[in-house]
Amino acid sequence: MKLGDGVEQAIHSVSMLSGLATDGVLAAAALAEYHGVSTSYLLKHLQALAGAGILQSVPGPKGGYRLARPATKISLLDIVLAIEGPAPAFRCAEIRQRGPAPLAQEFYKAPCAINAAMLKAEQAYRAELRKISVADLQTDKATPLGAAIDQRGCAFLDRHERRQPVPN
């Protein structure tokens, strides 16, 4: 299974937005700059996240994005589904019914063992992603790596975070 680059960008962006103040927003261009990615490509994914109720888009010249709900209530599965869509990664095309001398239709009423196994694996994968919230991804600031990541992120937010009132 291969997920698109947008999933990684979306997860990192949501994680960064989880560090904003309650009334803070961050422009798409700032998120793209921080992650070294294309603004237009990232914007497409931010819009998908907003459409899924994960992010809130604040319009206007001082607008940007913020979380629409607490980081503890956003799972990795929520983000993957917002970017990739709800369809399973494996899509059975029923090729077992093709080719020379196919079996009678009555033998194809139940899904084949391959399709059943792939769907079972997908359910396990989704169950694991459902267990992990964005809040769970925060690094331990007591470690050297965690402290460095925190310092980098905080310094960037200090320069780029905008304040916008939160609607009631």
N, C-alpha and C positions, 0 to 999 in steps of 0.2 A: 504494500500500500504506500502510495506517495501522496503526501499532502502538498498543496501549492505553497509557494513562498508567502502568500498572503496570510496564511495561518500563523506562521512565525511572527510576521510583522504585526498582526492583530494582537497576538498574545503579549508581545513585548509592549505594544502601545497601551493596551488595557492595564498592564502591570504598572507602567509609568504613570498613567492617569490616576491610578489608585493612590499615588503619593501627593495629589493635589489637596489644597485646602477645600473645605466644603463649598466655598464660593469661587473656587479657582477653575479656570479653563486653560486649555493649551491648544494653540492653532495647529492645524494639520501640517503646515510647513515646518513648525518647530519640532513636531514628532518625527517627521521625515528627516530633518537635519540631524537630530540626535541619533537616529538609527542608520543614517547614511543610505537612505533609500529614496526612490522617486516619490515626490509629493503627489503627483497625479495617480500613481498606482496605489499608494497608501490611502489616499482620499476615497477611492472606490471602496476599500475595505472598511474604513471608518464609517462611511455611509451605510454599509451593510450592517455593521455593529449597532448603529443608531436605529436602523429599521427593525432590528431584532430586540430592541429595548435594553441593550447592554450599555450603550453610550447615549448621552444627551448632546445634541448639537445646539450650540448657542449661536444664533446668527449675528451678523453685524461686523463692523471693522475691528472691534475688540472681542469678538466671539471666538469660538473654538469648541473643543470637546471636553466632556467630563463624564464620569461614571453616572449611569442612570440609577444604579442601585449599589449597595455596599459590595466591596470586593469579596466578602465572605459569601455573597449570594450569586456570584458569577463563577460558573464552572468552566473548565477547559472545554468540556463538551458543548456548552452554550456558544463559545467562541468558534469552535470548529464548525458547528452546524450553521452559524451565521455566515461564515465565509464559504464553506464548501457545499452547503445545502443539506437537506435531510436524507437524500437518497443513499442507500448503502454503497460502500466502495466497490463491492463485487456485484455485478449485474449479470445474472445468468441469461444467456441468449438462446438457451435450449438447443445447443449445437448437437446434442445427442439425437435429435430428431432428423438431422440432415444426413446426407451421404447416401450411398447405395443400400438398398434393402432395409429401410428403416422399420422398426417394430410397429405394431399396431398402436393406435392412439391410446387405447386403454392402459398401456404400460407407462404412459407419461402423465397420469393424473397427479401423482405425488411428486414433489420436488426430488431431484436426484441427490444422491449422497454428497456430491461435491458442493452443490448449492447449499444444502443444509449445514455442512461443515463450515463453509465460508460465512454464512449468516450467524452461526453460533460464535465464531471467532469475532465477528464484528460486534455482537452483543457484549462480549467480554471486554473488548477494547473500549466501547462506549461506556460501559459500567465503570471502568477505571477512570476515564476522563471525567465522568460525572462526579466522582469522589473528590477531585482536586479543585479547590477554589483558587481564584487569583490571589487571595490573601495567603494561601498556603505556599505560594511561590516566592514570597519575600525572603531575601537572604538574611542570614544571621549577622547582624552588624557587629557582633563581638569577634568575628573572624576577620583576618586581614582582607580576604577577598570581599566579604560582605561590607566591611567598612569602606573599601575603595569604591565599590559599586554605589553605595549610599552617598558617598561624598560627591562622586561624579553626577549622580542624578539630582541631588539637592542643589548643587551649584548651577546646573542647567535650569532647573525649575525656578531658582531665584532670579534668573535673567529673563525667563520666557513666560512664566505663569501670569495670567491676566485674572483680574477679579471681576466677576459678574454675579449679581444677586441671584440667589436660587429662588425660583417661583414657588409660591405656597401650594 
